[in-house]
Amino acid sequence: MSRVLRLNPVACAGHGACAELLPELISLDEWGYPLLAPGPVPAGLARRARRAVAACPALALAMADSPPSADSEKTQSQDRAGPSAGPARLGT
């Protein structure tokens, strides 16, 4: 499962440390608040992303598991259900 950056905008104080440590994924708006790039954190940037999270003085930045897409959820639930899921046919 991939990881994504999450920001708590209420807790963020706009220090900008995250953008300095991870400019590939975090930019700052005109007021100095972070704007996160959409999508998962690339494997090559995961270490720097964890460093940016740890450096946030307001604890407003976090890394979380990205939610699975609707298509993968459907496939996983069908795989778990197996071939016996569904009504049984009697008398055929």
PyMOL Python script that loads the backbone (N, CA, C, O; Angstrom):
from pymol import cmd

cmd.read_pdbstr("""\
ATOM      1  N   MET A   1       0.848  -1.176   0.000  1.00  0.00           N
ATOM      2  CA  MET A   1       0.000   0.000   0.000  1.00  0.00           C
ATOM      3  C   MET A   1       0.896   1.241   0.000  1.00  0.00           C
ATOM      4  O   MET A   1       1.917   1.282   0.686  1.00  0.00           O
ATOM      5  N   SER A   2       0.511   2.219  -0.754  1.00  0.00           N
ATOM      6  CA  SER A   2       1.311   3.439  -0.849  1.00  0.00           C
ATOM      7  C   SER A   2       0.938   4.416   0.262  1.00  0.00           C
ATOM      8  O   SER A   2      -0.104   4.288   0.905  1.00  0.00           O
ATOM      9  N   ARG A   3       1.797   5.374   0.466  1.00  0.00           N
ATOM     10  CA  ARG A   3       1.612   6.380   1.518  1.00  0.00           C
ATOM     11  C   ARG A   3       1.378   7.734   0.874  1.00  0.00           C
ATOM     12  O   ARG A   3       1.907   8.017  -0.201  1.00  0.00           O
ATOM     13  N   VAL A   4       0.583   8.572   1.532  1.00  0.00           N
ATOM     14  CA  VAL A   4       0.307   9.927   1.055  1.00  0.00           C
ATOM     15  C   VAL A   4       0.547  10.910   2.187  1.00  0.00           C
ATOM     16  O   VAL A   4       0.484  10.548   3.362  1.00  0.00           O
ATOM     17  N   LEU A   5       0.822  12.150   1.827  1.00  0.00           N
ATOM     18  CA  LEU A   5       0.965  13.209   2.820  1.00  0.00           C
ATOM     19  C   LEU A   5      -0.411  13.770   3.127  1.00  0.00           C
ATOM     20  O   LEU A   5      -1.240  13.925   2.230  1.00  0.00           O
ATOM     21  N   ARG A   6      -0.651  14.071   4.379  1.00  0.00           N
ATOM     22  CA  ARG A   6      -1.899  14.692   4.819  1.00  0.00           C
ATOM     23  C   ARG A   6      -1.543  15.938   5.623  1.00  0.00           C
ATOM     24  O   ARG A   6      -0.559  15.949   6.363  1.00  0.00           O
ATOM     25  N   LEU A   7      -2.344  16.981   5.474  1.00  0.00           N
ATOM     26  CA  LEU A   7      -2.119  18.235   6.181  1.00  0.00           C
ATOM     27  C   LEU A   7      -3.356  18.601   6.982  1.00  0.00           C
ATOM     28  O   LEU A   7      -4.477  18.549   6.475  1.00  0.00           O
ATOM     29  N   ASN A   8      -3.142  18.973   8.241  1.00  0.00           N
ATOM     30  CA  ASN A   8      -4.220  19.504   9.066  1.00  0.00           C
ATOM     31  C   ASN A   8      -4.121  21.024   8.946  1.00  0.00           C
ATOM     32  O   ASN A   8      -3.279  21.639   9.601  1.00  0.00           O
ATOM     33  N   PRO A   9      -4.973  21.638   8.114  1.00  0.00           N
ATOM     34  CA  PRO A   9      -4.851  23.080   7.876  1.00  0.00           C
ATOM     35  C   PRO A   9      -5.144  23.930   9.114  1.00  0.00           C
ATOM     36  O   PRO A   9      -4.670  25.062   9.215  1.00  0.00           O
ATOM     37  N   VAL A  10      -5.906  23.399  10.035  1.00  0.00           N
ATOM     38  CA  VAL A  10      -6.207  24.151  11.262  1.00  0.00           C
ATOM     39  C   VAL A  10      -4.962  24.228  12.151  1.00  0.00           C
ATOM     40  O   VAL A  10      -4.690  25.261  12.763  1.00  0.00           O
ATOM     41  N   ALA A  11      -4.217  23.132  12.213  1.00  0.00           N
ATOM     42  CA  ALA A  11      -3.024  23.099  13.067  1.00  0.00           C
ATOM     43  C   ALA A  11      -1.828  23.807  12.428  1.00  0.00           C
ATOM     44  O   ALA A  11      -0.935  24.271  13.137  1.00  0.00           O
ATOM     45  N   CYS A  12      -1.802  23.893  11.107  1.00  0.00           N
ATOM     46  CA  CYS A  12      -0.650  24.462  10.405  1.00  0.00           C
ATOM     47  C   CYS A  12      -0.497  25.947  10.734  1.00  0.00           C
ATOM     48  O   CYS A  12      -1.456  26.718  10.691  1.00  0.00           O
ATOM     49  N   ALA A  13       0.748  26.324  11.067  1.00  0.00           N
ATOM     50  CA  ALA A  13       1.055  27.724  11.380  1.00  0.00           C
ATOM     51  C   ALA A  13       1.848  28.398  10.267  1.00  0.00           C
ATOM     52  O   ALA A  13       2.231  29.560  10.401  1.00  0.00           O
ATOM     53  N   GLY A  14       2.098  27.687   9.173  1.00  0.00           N
ATOM     54  CA  GLY A  14       2.775  28.287   8.038  1.00  0.00           C
ATOM     55  C   GLY A  14       4.259  28.523   8.239  1.00  0.00           C
ATOM     56  O   GLY A  14       4.805  29.480   7.689  1.00  0.00           O
ATOM     57  N   HIS A  15       4.924  27.680   9.008  1.00  0.00           N
ATOM     58  CA  HIS A  15       6.370  27.835   9.221  1.00  0.00           C
ATOM     59  C   HIS A  15       7.157  27.595   7.933  1.00  0.00           C
ATOM     60  O   HIS A  15       8.180  28.242   7.708  1.00  0.00           O
ATOM     61  N   GLY A  16       6.693  26.676   7.088  1.00  0.00           N
ATOM     62  CA  GLY A  16       7.339  26.407   5.807  1.00  0.00           C
ATOM     63  C   GLY A  16       8.484  25.415   5.849  1.00  0.00           C
ATOM     64  O   GLY A  16       9.130  25.187   4.827  1.00  0.00           O
ATOM     65  N   ALA A  17       8.754  24.821   6.995  1.00  0.00           N
ATOM     66  CA  ALA A  17       9.849  23.852   7.090  1.00  0.00           C
ATOM     67  C   ALA A  17       9.612  22.662   6.170  1.00  0.00           C
ATOM     68  O   ALA A  17      10.560  22.135   5.587  1.00  0.00           O
ATOM     69  N   CYS A  18       8.378  22.236   6.034  1.00  0.00           N
ATOM     70  CA  CYS A  18       8.063  21.081   5.193  1.00  0.00           C
ATOM     71  C   CYS A  18       8.436  21.347   3.735  1.00  0.00           C
ATOM     72  O   CYS A  18       8.990  20.474   3.068  1.00  0.00           O
ATOM     73  N   ALA A  19       8.140  22.530   3.249  1.00  0.00           N
ATOM     74  CA  ALA A  19       8.447  22.870   1.858  1.00  0.00           C
ATOM     75  C   ALA A  19       9.950  22.987   1.626  1.00  0.00           C
ATOM     76  O   ALA A  19      10.432  22.696   0.531  1.00  0.00           O
ATOM     77  N   GLU A  20      10.684  23.405   2.633  1.00  0.00           N
ATOM     78  CA  GLU A  20      12.140  23.482   2.499  1.00  0.00           C
ATOM     79  C   GLU A  20      12.750  22.090   2.428  1.00  0.00           C
ATOM     80  O   GLU A  20      13.722  21.869   1.706  1.00  0.00           O
ATOM     81  N   LEU A  21      12.180  21.153   3.177  1.00  0.00           N
ATOM     82  CA  LEU A  21      12.721  19.802   3.226  1.00  0.00           C
ATOM     83  C   LEU A  21      12.242  18.917   2.079  1.00  0.00           C
ATOM     84  O   LEU A  21      12.914  17.952   1.717  1.00  0.00           O
ATOM     85  N   LEU A  22      11.089  19.241   1.511  1.00  0.00           N
ATOM     86  CA  LEU A  22      10.502  18.390   0.475  1.00  0.00           C
ATOM     87  C   LEU A  22       9.862  19.226  -0.635  1.00  0.00           C
ATOM     88  O   LEU A  22       8.652  19.151  -0.852  1.00  0.00           O
ATOM     89  N   PRO A  23      10.665  20.016  -1.331  1.00  0.00           N
ATOM     90  CA  PRO A  23      10.094  20.906  -2.360  1.00  0.00           C
ATOM     91  C   PRO A  23       9.496  20.167  -3.554  1.00  0.00           C
ATOM     92  O   PRO A  23       8.706  20.742  -4.303  1.00  0.00           O
ATOM     93  N   GLU A  24       9.864  18.900  -3.740  1.00  0.00           N
ATOM     94  CA  GLU A  24       9.305  18.123  -4.839  1.00  0.00           C
ATOM     95  C   GLU A  24       7.811  17.846  -4.656  1.00  0.00           C
ATOM     96  O   GLU A  24       7.088  17.673  -5.638  1.00  0.00           O
ATOM     97  N   LEU A  25       7.348  17.803  -3.406  1.00  0.00           N
ATOM     98  CA  LEU A  25       5.951  17.476  -3.130  1.00  0.00           C
ATOM     99  C   LEU A  25       5.182  18.570  -2.407  1.00  0.00           C
ATOM    100  O   LEU A  25       3.954  18.522  -2.337  1.00  0.00           O
ATOM    101  N   ILE A  26       5.896  19.562  -1.866  1.00  0.00           N
ATOM    102  CA  ILE A  26       5.229  20.604  -1.081  1.00  0.00           C
ATOM    103  C   ILE A  26       5.681  21.979  -1.562  1.00  0.00           C
ATOM    104  O   ILE A  26       6.873  22.284  -1.578  1.00  0.00           O
ATOM    105  N   SER A  27       4.724  22.791  -1.947  1.00  0.00           N
ATOM    106  CA  SER A  27       5.003  24.186  -2.285  1.00  0.00           C
ATOM    107  C   SER A  27       4.245  25.061  -1.300  1.00  0.00           C
ATOM    108  O   SER A  27       3.421  24.563  -0.532  1.00  0.00           O
ATOM    109  N   LEU A  28       4.512  26.342  -1.315  1.00  0.00           N
ATOM    110  CA  LEU A  28       3.842  27.263  -0.402  1.00  0.00           C
ATOM    111  C   LEU A  28       2.947  28.212  -1.190  1.00  0.00           C
ATOM    112  O   LEU A  28       3.300  28.651  -2.284  1.00  0.00           O
ATOM    113  N   ASP A  29       1.786  28.522  -0.622  1.00  0.00           N
ATOM    114  CA  ASP A  29       0.907  29.500  -1.274  1.00  0.00           C
ATOM    115  C   ASP A  29       1.395  30.914  -0.950  1.00  0.00           C
ATOM    116  O   ASP A  29       2.427  31.086  -0.300  1.00  0.00           O
ATOM    117  N   GLU A  30       0.667  31.903  -1.396  1.00  0.00           N
ATOM    118  CA  GLU A  30       1.112  33.294  -1.220  1.00  0.00           C
ATOM    119  C   GLU A  30       1.170  33.740   0.241  1.00  0.00           C
ATOM    120  O   GLU A  30       1.793  34.758   0.545  1.00  0.00           O
ATOM    121  N   TRP A  31       0.534  33.000   1.149  1.00  0.00           N
ATOM    122  CA  TRP A  31       0.563  33.328   2.577  1.00  0.00           C
ATOM    123  C   TRP A  31       1.558  32.465   3.352  1.00  0.00           C
ATOM    124  O   TRP A  31       1.698  32.607   4.567  1.00  0.00           O
ATOM    125  N   GLY A  32       2.253  31.565   2.637  1.00  0.00           N
ATOM    126  CA  GLY A  32       3.253  30.721   3.289  1.00  0.00           C
ATOM    127  C   GLY A  32       2.731  29.397   3.803  1.00  0.00           C
ATOM    128  O   GLY A  32       3.431  28.705   4.542  1.00  0.00           O
ATOM    129  N   TYR A  33       1.524  29.032   3.428  1.00  0.00           N
ATOM    130  CA  TYR A  33       0.958  27.755   3.865  1.00  0.00           C
ATOM    131  C   TYR A  33       1.209  26.689   2.802  1.00  0.00           C
ATOM    132  O   TYR A  33       1.218  26.989   1.609  1.00  0.00           O
ATOM    133  N   PRO A  34       1.412  25.445   3.235  1.00  0.00           N
ATOM    134  CA  PRO A  34       1.789  24.392   2.289  1.00  0.00           C
ATOM    135  C   PRO A  34       0.652  23.948   1.372  1.00  0.00           C
ATOM    136  O   PRO A  34      -0.517  23.904   1.756  1.00  0.00           O
ATOM    137  N   LEU A  35       1.046  23.626   0.155  1.00  0.00           N
ATOM    138  CA  LEU A  35       0.169  23.010  -0.834  1.00  0.00           C
ATOM    139  C   LEU A  35       0.803  21.672  -1.182  1.00  0.00           C
ATOM    140  O   LEU A  35       1.936  21.626  -1.662  1.00  0.00           O
ATOM    141  N   LEU A  36       0.080  20.581  -0.942  1.00  0.00           N
ATOM    142  CA  LEU A  36       0.626  19.250  -1.161  1.00  0.00           C
ATOM    143  C   LEU A  36       0.336  18.764  -2.572  1.00  0.00           C
ATOM    144  O   LEU A  36      -0.755  18.970  -3.104  1.00  0.00           O
ATOM    145  N   ALA A  37       1.321  18.123  -3.162  1.00  0.00           N
ATOM    146  CA  ALA A  37       1.121  17.503  -4.470  1.00  0.00           C
ATOM    147  C   ALA A  37       0.170  16.321  -4.288  1.00  0.00           C
ATOM    148  O   ALA A  37       0.282  15.591  -3.303  1.00  0.00           O
ATOM    149  N   PRO A  38      -0.759  16.121  -5.216  1.00  0.00           N
ATOM    150  CA  PRO A  38      -1.678  14.989  -5.089  1.00  0.00           C
ATOM    151  C   PRO A  38      -0.974  13.667  -5.366  1.00  0.00           C
ATOM    152  O   PRO A  38       0.059  13.627  -6.035  1.00  0.00           O
ATOM    153  N   GLY A  39      -1.534  12.613  -4.856  1.00  0.00           N
ATOM    154  CA  GLY A  39      -1.015  11.281  -5.140  1.00  0.00           C
ATOM    155  C   GLY A  39      -0.079  10.764  -4.077  1.00  0.00           C
ATOM    156  O   GLY A  39       0.233  11.456  -3.108  1.00  0.00           O
ATOM    157  N   PRO A  40       0.366   9.539  -4.270  1.00  0.00           N
ATOM    158  CA  PRO A  40       1.243   8.910  -3.280  1.00  0.00           C
ATOM    159  C   PRO A  40       2.650   9.488  -3.289  1.00  0.00           C
ATOM    160  O   PRO A  40       3.093  10.083  -4.272  1.00  0.00           O
ATOM    161  N   VAL A  41       3.332   9.301  -2.182  1.00  0.00           N
ATOM    162  CA  VAL A  41       4.727   9.719  -2.054  1.00  0.00           C
ATOM    163  C   VAL A  41       5.580   8.692  -2.800  1.00  0.00           C
ATOM    164  O   VAL A  41       5.514   7.504  -2.486  1.00  0.00           O
ATOM    165  N   PRO A  42       6.373   9.119  -3.770  1.00  0.00           N
ATOM    166  CA  PRO A  42       7.245   8.174  -4.480  1.00  0.00           C
ATOM    167  C   PRO A  42       8.225   7.511  -3.510  1.00  0.00           C
ATOM    168  O   PRO A  42       8.668   8.130  -2.543  1.00  0.00           O
ATOM    169  N   ALA A  43       8.551   6.268  -3.776  1.00  0.00           N
ATOM    170  CA  ALA A  43       9.443   5.512  -2.887  1.00  0.00           C
ATOM    171  C   ALA A  43      10.774   6.234  -2.678  1.00  0.00           C
ATOM    172  O   ALA A  43      11.324   6.197  -1.578  1.00  0.00           O
ATOM    173  N   GLY A  44      11.292   6.882  -3.701  1.00  0.00           N
ATOM    174  CA  GLY A  44      12.556   7.588  -3.585  1.00  0.00           C
ATOM    175  C   GLY A  44      12.508   8.815  -2.701  1.00  0.00           C
ATOM    176  O   GLY A  44      13.552   9.316  -2.283  1.00  0.00           O
ATOM    177  N   LEU A  45      11.317   9.308  -2.409  1.00  0.00           N
ATOM    178  CA  LEU A  45      11.170  10.492  -1.552  1.00  0.00           C
ATOM    179  C   LEU A  45      10.587  10.158  -0.177  1.00  0.00           C
ATOM    180  O   LEU A  45      10.361  11.060   0.630  1.00  0.00           O
ATOM    181  N   ALA A  46      10.346   8.893   0.096  1.00  0.00           N
ATOM    182  CA  ALA A  46       9.689   8.503   1.355  1.00  0.00           C
ATOM    183  C   ALA A  46      10.499   8.923   2.578  1.00  0.00           C
ATOM    184  O   ALA A  46       9.934   9.406   3.559  1.00  0.00           O
ATOM    185  N   ARG A  47      11.805   8.743   2.525  1.00  0.00           N
ATOM    186  CA  ARG A  47      12.640   9.111   3.676  1.00  0.00           C
ATOM    187  C   ARG A  47      12.580  10.609   3.937  1.00  0.00           C
ATOM    188  O   ARG A  47      12.445  11.038   5.083  1.00  0.00           O
ATOM    189  N   ARG A  48      12.679  11.408   2.876  1.00  0.00           N
ATOM    190  CA  ARG A  48      12.610  12.862   3.035  1.00  0.00           C
ATOM    191  C   ARG A  48      11.218  13.299   3.472  1.00  0.00           C
ATOM    192  O   ARG A  48      11.082  14.276   4.208  1.00  0.00           O
ATOM    193  N   ALA A  49      10.188  12.593   3.032  1.00  0.00           N
ATOM    194  CA  ALA A  49       8.824  12.917   3.460  1.00  0.00           C
ATOM    195  C   ALA A  49       8.665  12.661   4.959  1.00  0.00           C
ATOM    196  O   ALA A  49       8.054  13.461   5.668  1.00  0.00           O
ATOM    197  N   ARG A  50       9.216  11.546   5.439  1.00  0.00           N
ATOM    198  CA  ARG A  50       9.151  11.269   6.886  1.00  0.00           C
ATOM    199  C   ARG A  50       9.909  12.341   7.667  1.00  0.00           C
ATOM    200  O   ARG A  50       9.490  12.733   8.756  1.00  0.00           O
ATOM    201  N   ARG A  51      11.023  12.813   7.110  1.00  0.00           N
ATOM    202  CA  ARG A  51      11.802  13.877   7.766  1.00  0.00           C
ATOM    203  C   ARG A  51      10.992  15.175   7.830  1.00  0.00           C
ATOM    204  O   ARG A  51      11.007  15.868   8.847  1.00  0.00           O
ATOM    205  N   ALA A  52      10.291  15.499   6.750  1.00  0.00           N
ATOM    206  CA  ALA A  52       9.463  16.711   6.739  1.00  0.00           C
ATOM    207  C   ALA A  52       8.337  16.604   7.765  1.00  0.00           C
ATOM    208  O   ALA A  52       8.020  17.577   8.450  1.00  0.00           O
ATOM    209  N   VAL A  53       7.739  15.425   7.869  1.00  0.00           N
ATOM    210  CA  VAL A  53       6.681  15.213   8.864  1.00  0.00           C
ATOM    211  C   VAL A  53       7.241  15.413  10.272  1.00  0.00           C
ATOM    212  O   VAL A  53       6.629  16.088  11.099  1.00  0.00           O
ATOM    213  N   ALA A  54       8.397  14.828  10.536  1.00  0.00           N
ATOM    214  CA  ALA A  54       9.004  14.935  11.869  1.00  0.00           C
ATOM    215  C   ALA A  54       9.425  16.360  12.195  1.00  0.00           C
ATOM    216  O   ALA A  54       9.447  16.745  13.364  1.00  0.00           O
ATOM    217  N   ALA A  55       9.760  17.153  11.170  1.00  0.00           N
ATOM    218  CA  ALA A  55      10.248  18.519  11.393  1.00  0.00           C
ATOM    219  C   ALA A  55       9.132  19.540  11.564  1.00  0.00           C
ATOM    220  O   ALA A  55       9.409  20.686  11.920  1.00  0.00           O
ATOM    221  N   CYS A  56       7.895  19.169  11.325  1.00  0.00           N
ATOM    222  CA  CYS A  56       6.790  20.137  11.427  1.00  0.00           C
ATOM    223  C   CYS A  56       6.601  20.567  12.883  1.00  0.00           C
ATOM    224  O   CYS A  56       6.227  19.747  13.721  1.00  0.00           O
ATOM    225  N   PRO A  57       6.854  21.842  13.197  1.00  0.00           N
ATOM    226  CA  PRO A  57       6.737  22.287  14.591  1.00  0.00           C
ATOM    227  C   PRO A  57       5.294  22.296  15.101  1.00  0.00           C
ATOM    228  O   PRO A  57       5.067  22.240  16.310  1.00  0.00           O
ATOM    229  N   ALA A  58       4.336  22.365  14.206  1.00  0.00           N
ATOM    230  CA  ALA A  58       2.929  22.388  14.616  1.00  0.00           C
ATOM    231  C   ALA A  58       2.284  21.006  14.576  1.00  0.00           C
ATOM    232  O   ALA A  58       1.108  20.860  14.908  1.00  0.00           O
ATOM    233  N   LEU A  59       3.048  19.989  14.171  1.00  0.00           N
ATOM    234  CA  LEU A  59       2.536  18.620  14.031  1.00  0.00           C
ATOM    235  C   LEU A  59       1.322  18.562  13.099  1.00  0.00           C
ATOM    236  O   LEU A  59       0.396  17.778  13.310  1.00  0.00           O
ATOM    237  N   ALA A  60       1.347  19.400  12.077  1.00  0.00           N
ATOM    238  CA  ALA A  60       0.218  19.486  11.153  1.00  0.00           C
ATOM    239  C   ALA A  60       0.376  18.586   9.936  1.00  0.00           C
ATOM    240  O   ALA A  60      -0.586  18.383   9.195  1.00  0.00           O
ATOM    241  N   LEU A  61       1.564  18.046   9.716  1.00  0.00           N
ATOM    242  CA  LEU A  61       1.834  17.218   8.558  1.00  0.00           C
ATOM    243  C   LEU A  61       1.959  15.771   8.997  1.00  0.00           C
ATOM    244  O   LEU A  61       2.574  15.480  10.023  1.00  0.00           O
ATOM    245  N   ALA A  62       1.377  14.863   8.223  1.00  0.00           N
ATOM    246  CA  ALA A  62       1.423  13.438   8.547  1.00  0.00           C
ATOM    247  C   ALA A  62       1.503  12.624   7.266  1.00  0.00           C
ATOM    248  O   ALA A  62       1.151  13.096   6.185  1.00  0.00           O
ATOM    249  N   MET A  63       1.970  11.398   7.410  1.00  0.00           N
ATOM    250  CA  MET A  63       1.923  10.436   6.310  1.00  0.00           C
ATOM    251  C   MET A  63       0.926   9.362   6.696  1.00  0.00           C
ATOM    252  O   MET A  63       0.920   8.877   7.827  1.00  0.00           O
ATOM    253  N   ALA A  64       0.080   8.996   5.740  1.00  0.00           N
ATOM    254  CA  ALA A  64      -0.946   7.990   6.003  1.00  0.00           C
ATOM    255  C   ALA A  64      -1.018   7.018   4.839  1.00  0.00           C
ATOM    256  O   ALA A  64      -0.570   7.319   3.733  1.00  0.00           O
ATOM    257  N   ASP A  65      -1.583   5.861   5.100  1.00  0.00           N
ATOM    258  CA  ASP A  65      -1.829   4.912   4.023  1.00  0.00           C
ATOM    259  C   ASP A  65      -2.858   5.509   3.092  1.00  0.00           C
ATOM    260  O   ASP A  65      -3.861   6.068   3.534  1.00  0.00           O
ATOM    261  N   SER A  66      -2.607   5.389   1.806  1.00  0.00           N
ATOM    262  CA  SER A  66      -3.583   5.916   0.855  1.00  0.00           C
ATOM    263  C   SER A  66      -4.741   4.946   0.758  1.00  0.00           C
ATOM    264  O   SER A  66      -4.537   3.732   0.764  1.00  0.00           O
ATOM    265  N   PRO A  67      -5.956   5.467   0.669  1.00  0.00           N
ATOM    266  CA  PRO A  67      -7.110   4.579   0.571  1.00  0.00           C
ATOM    267  C   PRO A  67      -7.080   3.844  -0.764  1.00  0.00           C
ATOM    268  O   PRO A  67      -6.706   4.423  -1.784  1.00  0.00           O
ATOM    269  N   PRO A  68      -7.474   2.568  -0.763  1.00  0.00           N
ATOM    270  CA  PRO A  68      -7.498   1.841  -2.029  1.00  0.00           C
ATOM    271  C   PRO A  68      -8.551   2.421  -2.962  1.00  0.00           C
ATOM    272  O   PRO A  68      -9.554   2.980  -2.518  1.00  0.00           O
ATOM    273  N   SER A  69      -8.312   2.282  -4.244  1.00  0.00           N
ATOM    274  CA  SER A  69      -9.278   2.789  -5.213  1.00  0.00           C
ATOM    275  C   SER A  69     -10.532   1.920  -5.184  1.00  0.00           C
ATOM    276  O   SER A  69     -10.497   0.795  -4.687  1.00  0.00           O
ATOM    277  N   ALA A  70     -11.620   2.429  -5.706  1.00  0.00           N
ATOM    278  CA  ALA A  70     -12.886   1.692  -5.723  1.00  0.00           C
ATOM    279  C   ALA A  70     -12.741   0.400  -6.517  1.00  0.00           C
ATOM    280  O   ALA A  70     -13.313  -0.621  -6.134  1.00  0.00           O
ATOM    281  N   ASP A  71     -11.991   0.421  -7.610  1.00  0.00           N
ATOM    282  CA  ASP A  71     -11.815  -0.781  -8.421  1.00  0.00           C
ATOM    283  C   ASP A  71     -11.066  -1.865  -7.650  1.00  0.00           C
ATOM    284  O   ASP A  71     -11.439  -3.037  -7.705  1.00  0.00           O
ATOM    285  N   SER A  72     -10.004  -1.478  -6.929  1.00  0.00           N
ATOM    286  CA  SER A  72      -9.249  -2.490  -6.200  1.00  0.00           C
ATOM    287  C   SER A  72     -10.047  -3.017  -5.023  1.00  0.00           C
ATOM    288  O   SER A  72      -9.907  -4.189  -4.673  1.00  0.00           O
ATOM    289  N   GLU A  73     -10.882  -2.191  -4.396  1.00  0.00           N
ATOM    290  CA  GLU A  73     -11.744  -2.670  -3.314  1.00  0.00           C
ATOM    291  C   GLU A  73     -12.717  -3.711  -3.823  1.00  0.00           C
ATOM    292  O   GLU A  73     -12.935  -4.736  -3.177  1.00  0.00           O
ATOM    293  N   LYS A  74     -13.306  -3.449  -4.991  1.00  0.00           N
ATOM    294  CA  LYS A  74     -14.268  -4.381  -5.560  1.00  0.00           C
ATOM    295  C   LYS A  74     -13.587  -5.712  -5.867  1.00  0.00           C
ATOM    296  O   LYS A  74     -14.134  -6.773  -5.564  1.00  0.00           O
ATOM    297  N   THR A  75     -12.409  -5.665  -6.461  1.00  0.00           N
ATOM    298  CA  THR A  75     -11.678  -6.883  -6.799  1.00  0.00           C
ATOM    299  C   THR A  75     -11.310  -7.646  -5.540  1.00  0.00           C
ATOM    300  O   THR A  75     -11.438  -8.869  -5.501  1.00  0.00           O
ATOM    301  N   GLN A  76     -10.851  -6.939  -4.505  1.00  0.00           N
ATOM    302  CA  GLN A  76     -10.472  -7.605  -3.267  1.00  0.00           C
ATOM    303  C   GLN A  76     -11.670  -8.258  -2.608  1.00  0.00           C
ATOM    304  O   GLN A  76     -11.547  -9.373  -2.101  1.00  0.00           O
ATOM    305  N   SER A  77     -12.829  -7.606  -2.595  1.00  0.00           N
ATOM    306  CA  SER A  77     -14.003  -8.196  -1.959  1.00  0.00           C
ATOM    307  C   SER A  77     -14.486  -9.400  -2.750  1.00  0.00           C
ATOM    308  O   SER A  77     -14.975 -10.363  -2.161  1.00  0.00           O
ATOM    309  N   GLN A  78     -14.359  -9.366  -4.073  1.00  0.00           N
ATOM    310  CA  GLN A  78     -14.742 -10.517  -4.876  1.00  0.00           C
ATOM    311  C   GLN A  78     -13.776 -11.666  -4.636  1.00  0.00           C
ATOM    312  O   GLN A  78     -14.192 -12.823  -4.577  1.00  0.00           O
ATOM    313  N   ASP A  79     -12.485 -11.359  -4.496  1.00  0.00           N
ATOM    314  CA  ASP A  79     -11.500 -12.395  -4.231  1.00  0.00           C
ATOM    315  C   ASP A  79     -11.755 -13.051  -2.885  1.00  0.00           C
ATOM    316  O   ASP A  79     -11.634 -14.270  -2.760  1.00  0.00           O
ATOM    317  N   ARG A  80     -12.108 -12.260  -1.872  1.00  0.00           N
ATOM    318  CA  ARG A  80     -12.379 -12.815  -0.543  1.00  0.00           C
ATOM    319  C   ARG A  80     -13.634 -13.661  -0.553  1.00  0.00           C
ATOM    320  O   ARG A  80     -13.707 -14.670   0.150  1.00  0.00           O
ATOM    321  N   ALA A  81     -14.629 -13.262  -1.345  1.00  0.00           N
ATOM    322  CA  ALA A  81     -15.894 -13.987  -1.355  1.00  0.00           C
ATOM    323  C   ALA A  81     -15.739 -15.345  -2.009  1.00  0.00           C
ATOM    324  O   ALA A  81     -16.397 -16.302  -1.601  1.00  0.00           O
ATOM    325  N   GLY A  82     -14.898 -15.451  -3.000  1.00  0.00           N
ATOM    326  CA  GLY A  82     -14.646 -16.721  -3.668  1.00  0.00           C
ATOM    327  C   GLY A  82     -15.799 -17.153  -4.545  1.00  0.00           C
ATOM    328  O   GLY A  82     -16.793 -16.437  -4.662  1.00  0.00           O
ATOM    329  N   PRO A  83     -15.681 -18.308  -5.161  1.00  0.00           N
ATOM    330  CA  PRO A  83     -16.693 -18.756  -6.102  1.00  0.00           C
ATOM    331  C   PRO A  83     -17.996 -19.181  -5.451  1.00  0.00           C
ATOM    332  O   PRO A  83     -19.017 -19.266  -6.134  1.00  0.00           O
ATOM    333  N   SER A  84     -17.996 -19.453  -4.142  1.00  0.00           N
ATOM    334  CA  SER A  84     -19.231 -19.920  -3.506  1.00  0.00           C
ATOM    335  C   SER A  84     -20.157 -18.770  -3.112  1.00  0.00           C
ATOM    336  O   SER A  84     -21.274 -19.004  -2.652  1.00  0.00           O
ATOM    337  N   ALA A  85     -19.702 -17.537  -3.289  1.00  0.00           N
ATOM    338  CA  ALA A  85     -20.555 -16.402  -2.952  1.00  0.00           C
ATOM    339  C   ALA A  85     -21.704 -16.324  -3.956  1.00  0.00           C
ATOM    340  O   ALA A  85     -21.539 -16.613  -5.141  1.00  0.00           O
ATOM    341  N   GLY A  86     -22.831 -15.941  -3.467  1.00  0.00           N
ATOM    342  CA  GLY A  86     -23.998 -15.839  -4.332  1.00  0.00           C
ATOM    343  C   GLY A  86     -24.969 -16.965  -4.068  1.00  0.00           C
ATOM    344  O   GLY A  86     -24.646 -17.884  -3.315  1.00  0.00           O
ATOM    345  N   PRO A  87     -26.145 -16.926  -4.661  1.00  0.00           N
ATOM    346  CA  PRO A  87     -27.164 -17.932  -4.376  1.00  0.00           C
ATOM    347  C   PRO A  87     -26.761 -19.289  -4.937  1.00  0.00           C
ATOM    348  O   PRO A  87     -26.174 -19.396  -6.014  1.00  0.00           O
ATOM    349  N   ALA A  88     -27.091 -20.295  -4.186  1.00  0.00           N
ATOM    350  CA  ALA A  88     -26.807 -21.662  -4.635  1.00  0.00           C
ATOM    351  C   ALA A  88     -27.905 -22.095  -5.601  1.00  0.00           C
ATOM    352  O   ALA A  88     -29.076 -21.756  -5.429  1.00  0.00           O
ATOM    353  N   ARG A  89     -27.514 -22.826  -6.586  1.00  0.00           N
ATOM    354  CA  ARG A  89     -28.509 -23.343  -7.539  1.00  0.00           C
ATOM    355  C   ARG A  89     -28.894 -24.746  -7.113  1.00  0.00           C
ATOM    356  O   ARG A  89     -28.055 -25.640  -7.005  1.00  0.00           O
ATOM    357  N   LEU A  90     -30.156 -24.910  -6.880  1.00  0.00           N
ATOM    358  CA  LEU A  90     -30.658 -26.215  -6.476  1.00  0.00           C
ATOM    359  C   LEU A  90     -31.390 -26.858  -7.638  1.00  0.00           C
ATOM    360  O   LEU A  90     -32.069 -26.181  -8.412  1.00  0.00           O
ATOM    361  N   GLY A  91     -31.250 -28.137  -7.751  1.00  0.00           N
ATOM    362  CA  GLY A  91     -32.014 -28.886  -8.742  1.00  0.00           C
ATOM    363  C   GLY A  91     -31.584 -28.669 -10.177  1.00  0.00           C
ATOM    364  O   GLY A  91     -32.405 -28.817 -11.083  1.00  0.00           O
ATOM    365  N   THR A  92     -30.355 -28.333 -10.416  1.00  0.00           N
ATOM    366  CA  THR A  92     -29.932 -28.177 -11.805  1.00  0.00           C
ATOM    367  C   THR A  92     -28.993 -29.259 -12.199  1.00  0.00           C
ATOM    368  O   THR A  92     -28.531 -29.290 -13.340  1.00  0.00           O
TER     369      THR A  92
END
""", "prot")
cmd.dss("prot")
cmd.show_as("cartoon", "prot")
cmd.util.cbc("prot")
cmd.orient("prot")
